Amino acid sequence: MLLVTGITGHTGRYLLRELINNKYDGPIRCIVRETTDTSILDDCGLNIEKVIGDLNDPSFINGVMVGVETVMHIYNIHHSPLIVQAAIKNEVKRAILVHTTSIFSQYKKASDGYKNIEKKIIELTDNPKCPTNITILRPTMIYGDLCDRNMSKFIKMVDKLRFMPIINGGNSLIQPVNARDLGKAFFNVLMSRDETAGKYYNLSGEKPIKMIDAFTIISTELNKKTIFISVPLGLGVFIAKILKALTIGKIDYIEKVQRMGENRHYSHDKATSDFGYNPMTFEKGIQLEVKEYIKSNRNTSK
C-alpha cells in the first residue's frame, strides 16, 4: 500500500499524472480534506482509496498508516515529524518526504524551522532497529502553472506594471523547478527504492538563472516592453519594515525582500546520477505557464 498526502495539490497532481501514465497498479491511499475536489482521483483509473482526515491529528495519522508499506508525504513539511513517528510505530518500510531548499537560506526565519524539522527526523530514525527508511526531496522555487505561488505572481506583475522594481538589479541567481519535473522525480524516487534509500536530494531547475533574465524572458513571452528599476536591498528592506509597521505586522515582506537578494541555486547532480533526474529549461517551462496565463485572461475577459 502506498500512502500519499497532497496528491490533489500543485505538485501532487503531477505525481498523479505520472502514476497514471506509467500504469501504477498498486493500491494507493490518499489523504484528502472534506472540502477537497477529488474528481481527478475518481476519474484516474487507479486503485485509489480516499481517506478524509486532518494531518494535525496524531491519532488519525497513526490509524491511516496501518497496512502501508511506503508513504509519500508531499503536503506541508511541518507535518513530517508526525508522519515519520506514525510510520515508525506502524513499521512502514519507507517514507519519502518533500521538503525545501529554503533550509539553506542565510535568513533564520526561512531556514531555522526547516532545520529543526529535519533534525527531529534524524533523531527519530537514528536507530539501527528503526523499521522506516527515509528519503528527503528538497525542491527549489516551484513553478509550472497558475497554481504556483512564485512565477505566477511575477507573470502578473510583469503583465500589469510598465515599470517594475527589482532588488539589486536582479543579479541574484535562482534555479526554479517546474512542477512537471517534480512529478516525474517523485515517481522515479518511488520506483528506485534501493538507489535512493537514506538519501537527501536537491531538486532544482536545469541551471541557475539571474532574476533579471527570468523577468526579461517573461516580459518577452508576454510581448511587453517592461522597464526594470534596480532597488538597493537596503532600501527594499527599509520599505518593507515601514509597511509592516503601518499594518501593525499584518503585512510582513521583510524576509521575502531579503531573499530576493540572496542566491538560491543548488546542484541536482546526485538526483541525476541516482534516478535520472533531467529537468526542462526555464525558457520552456515559463513559456508553458505564460501561455496558460494569457489563455486564462482571454477566457476571463469574454
Sequence and secondary structure as in RCSB ss.txt:
>XXXX:A:sequence
MLLVTGITGHTGRYLLRELINNKYDGPIRCIVRETTDTSILDDCGLNIEKVIGDLNDPSFINGVMVGVETVMHIY
NIHHSPLIVQAAIKNEVKRAILVHTTSIFSQYKKASDGYKNIEKKIIELTDNPKCPTNITILRPTMIYGDLCDRN
MSKFIKMVDKLRFMPIINGGNSLIQPVNARDLGKAFFNVLMSRDETAGKYYNLSGEKPIKMIDAFTIISTELNKK
TIFISVPLGLGVFIAKILKALTIGKIDYIEKVQRMGENRHYSHDKATSDFGYNPMTFEKGIQLEVKEYIKSNRNT
SK
>XXXX:A:secstr
 EEEESTTSTTHHHHHHHHHHTT  S EEEEE TT   HHHHTS S EEEEE  TT HHHHHHHTTT SEEEE S
 GGGHHHHHHHHHHTT SEEEEE  GGGG SSHHHHHHHHHHHHHHHHHH STT   EEEEEEE SEESSTT SS
HHHHHHHHHH SEEEEEGGG SEE  EEHHHHHHHHHHHHT HHHHTT EEEE  SS EEHHHHHHHHHHHTT  
 EEEEE HHHHHHHHHHHHHHTTTSS  HHHHHHHTS B    HHHHHHH      HHHHHHHHHHHHHHHHHHH
H 
